[in-house]
């Protein structure tokens, strides 16, 4: 029986990934001199900021960062992100959240982000949808256990009321997030809201891939039927 929807934030609830990618590129390439592209940060979406920074230093500089060093770089990235202006709510997201509520299903946010500027906007842009007890963020996730590790979504199931994987649906826009949802054993909807090929989400294991959050809103009942079919076979 379906009891909850678990939502990613960036690229699902907010059209924020272009800003994140630009901020990451500015800090890691322009300031710190790493070899990278903006597309890389779309592919790394879902991992925690600490994970992204730590992995890049290990791969390109051959050393581990201290937590203090990683935190300082992540603060720079946060400042660069805020300087680009606010991200817009994703078209169709409010309608999806409304339909989830109308079906008496719990809404849980599961994000690899630690950007307080975004998390603080949730109550304003999506009033009544997410309370603090139903949010999993980067602050809850140990380094190395962000997406694609299943821990974030397993924590989401716990915050939804200690649910079983078959009692929830994940909504994700990123390959790492889809992998995390599937690794946790949850029916996962991929919404292709960014520049990566649609195949990236299906190859990551998404049960169904849609072109937008608006398409999810428009086909909400169909998705519920697909979920029921998948979980009763």
C-alpha positions in Angstrom: 0.0 0.0 0.0 1.4 3.4 -1.0 1.9 5.7 2.0 4.4 8.4 1.0 6.2 10.3 -1.8 9.9 11.1 -1.3 11.0 14.1 -3.3 14.4 15.4 -4.3 14.7 19.2 -4.2 17.0 20.7 -6.8 15.7 20.0 -10.3 12.4 18.6 -8.8 10.9 21.2 -6.6 13.1 24.1 -7.8 14.6 24.9 -11.2 17.9 25.5 -9.4 20.4 23.2 -11.1 21.6 25.7 -13.7 22.5 28.0 -10.8 24.2 25.2 -8.8 26.2 24.1 -11.8 27.4 27.6 -12.5 28.3 28.2 -8.8 30.2 24.9 -8.6 32.1 25.6 -11.8 33.0 29.1 -10.7 34.4 28.0 -7.4 36.1 24.7 -8.4 37.4 25.8 -11.8 37.8 29.6 -11.7 39.0 29.9 -8.1 40.6 26.5 -7.3 41.8 25.6 -10.7 40.2 22.1 -11.1 39.6 20.6 -14.5 35.8 20.2 -14.7 32.8 21.2 -16.8 29.3 22.4 -15.8 27.9 19.1 -17.1 30.0 17.3 -14.5 28.0 18.9 -11.7 24.7 17.9 -13.3 26.1 14.3 -13.2 27.2 14.7 -9.6 23.8 16.1 -8.5 22.5 14.3 -5.5 25.9 13.8 -3.8 26.5 16.0 -0.8 28.7 19.1 -1.2 31.4 17.5 1.0 31.3 14.5 -1.2 31.8 16.5 -4.4 34.7 18.5 -2.9 36.4 15.6 -1.2 36.2 13.4 -4.4 37.6 16.2 -6.6 40.5 16.8 -4.3 41.3 13.1 -4.0 41.1 12.5 -7.8 42.9 15.6 -9.0 45.1 16.6 -6.1 45.7 13.2 -4.5 44.9 14.3 -1.0 42.1 14.2 1.6 40.7 17.4 2.8 40.0 18.2 6.5 36.4 18.8 7.4 37.2 22.4 8.0 38.8 22.8 4.5 35.8 21.2 2.8 33.3 23.3 4.8 35.2 26.5 3.8 35.0 25.6 0.1 31.3 24.7 0.5 30.6 28.1 2.0 32.3 29.8 -1.0 30.0 27.7 -3.3 27.0 28.7 -1.2 27.9 32.4 -1.6 28.4 32.0 -5.3 25.0 30.3 -5.6 23.2 33.1 -3.7 24.9 35.7 -5.8 23.2 34.3 -8.9 19.7 35.1 -7.6 16.8 33.0 -6.4 15.8 29.8 -8.2 12.2 29.5 -9.4 9.9 26.8 -8.2 9.7 24.1 -10.8 6.6 24.3 -13.0 4.2 21.6 -12.1 5.8 20.8 -8.7 3.1 22.5 -6.6 0.4 20.6 -8.4 2.2 17.3 -7.8 2.5 18.1 -4.1 -1.2 19.0 -3.9 -2.2 15.7 -5.5 0.0 13.8 -3.1 -1.8 15.5 -0.2 -5.2 14.9 -1.7 -4.4 11.2 -1.7 -3.5 11.4 2.0 0.1 10.5 1.3 3.1 11.8 3.4 5.5 14.1 1.7 9.2 13.8 2.5 12.1 15.9 1.2 15.3 13.9 0.5 18.1 16.2 -0.7 21.9 16.1 -0.9 21.9 19.9 -0.6 22.9 21.8 2.5 22.0 25.2 1.1 20.0 26.8 3.8 18.9 29.5 1.4 16.9 26.8 -0.5 15.8 24.8 2.5 14.4 28.0 4.2 12.3 28.7 1.1 10.3 25.5 1.3 7.6 26.8 3.8 7.1 29.9 1.7 6.9 28.4 -1.7 5.2 25.1 -0.7 3.3 26.0 2.4 2.2 23.1 4.6 4.0 20.5 2.5 7.2 19.8 4.4 7.8 20.1 8.1 11.2 19.7 9.8 10.6 16.1 10.8 10.1 15.2 7.2 13.3 16.6 5.7 16.5 14.7 5.0 19.4 17.0 3.9 23.2 16.9 3.6 23.4 17.7 7.3 21.9 14.2 8.0 24.2 12.3 5.7 27.8 11.2 6.6 30.5 11.8 3.9 30.3 8.9 1.4 26.7 8.1 2.2 25.0 10.7 0.0 23.3 9.6 -3.2 23.9 7.2 -4.9 24.2 5.4 -1.5 20.7 4.3 -0.4 21.1 5.9 3.1 19.3 9.2 2.2 16.2 7.4 1.0 16.3 4.8 3.8 16.3 7.8 6.2 13.4 9.2 4.2 11.4 6.0 4.7 12.2 6.2 8.5 11.0 9.8 8.7 7.9 9.0 6.7 6.9 6.7 9.6 9.3 3.7 9.4 7.9 2.6 6.0 8.9 -0.3 3.9 10.4 0.4 0.5 7.3 -0.8 -1.3 5.2 1.8 0.5 6.8 4.8 -1.2 7.5 6.4 -4.5 10.7 8.5 -5.1 10.7 11.5 -7.5 14.2 12.3 -8.8 15.8 14.2 -11.7 19.4 13.0 -11.4 21.1 9.7 -12.2 22.7 9.5 -8.8 19.4 10.1 -7.1 17.7 7.5 -9.2 20.4 5.0 -8.2 19.9 5.9 -4.6 16.1 5.4 -4.8 16.5 2.0 -6.5 19.3 0.9 -4.1 16.8 1.6 -1.3 14.3 -0.7 -3.1 11.8 2.1 -3.9 9.7 2.6 -7.0 11.4 5.6 -8.6 10.1 8.2 -11.1 12.7 10.1 -13.1 11.8 13.6 -14.3 14.2 14.8 -16.9 14.3 18.6 -16.1 18.0 19.2 -17.0 20.3 19.0 -19.9 21.4 15.3 -19.5 20.0 12.8 -22.0 16.8 11.2 -20.9 18.5 7.8 -21.2 20.7 8.7 -18.2 17.7 8.3 -15.9 16.5 5.0 -17.5 20.0 3.6 -17.4 20.3 4.6 -13.8 17.2 2.3 -13.1 14.2 4.6 -13.1 10.9 2.7 -13.3 9.5 5.4 -15.5 11.0 8.5 -17.0 9.0 11.7 -17.7 9.9 15.0 -19.3 8.9 17.4 -16.5 7.2 17.8 -13.2 4.2 19.1 -15.1 4.0 15.8 -17.0 4.1 14.0 -13.6 1.2 16.2 -12.4 -0.8 15.5 -15.6 -0.2 11.7 -15.5 -0.4 11.3 -11.7 -3.1 8.7 -11.7 -1.2 6.7 -14.4 1.9 6.7 -12.3 0.0 5.4 -9.3 -1.3 2.6 -11.5 2.2 1.7 -12.7 3.4 1.7 -9.1 0.5 -0.7 -8.1 1.2 -2.9 -11.1 5.0 -3.1 -10.2 4.3 -3.8 -6.5 1.7 -6.5 -7.0 3.5 -8.6 -9.6 
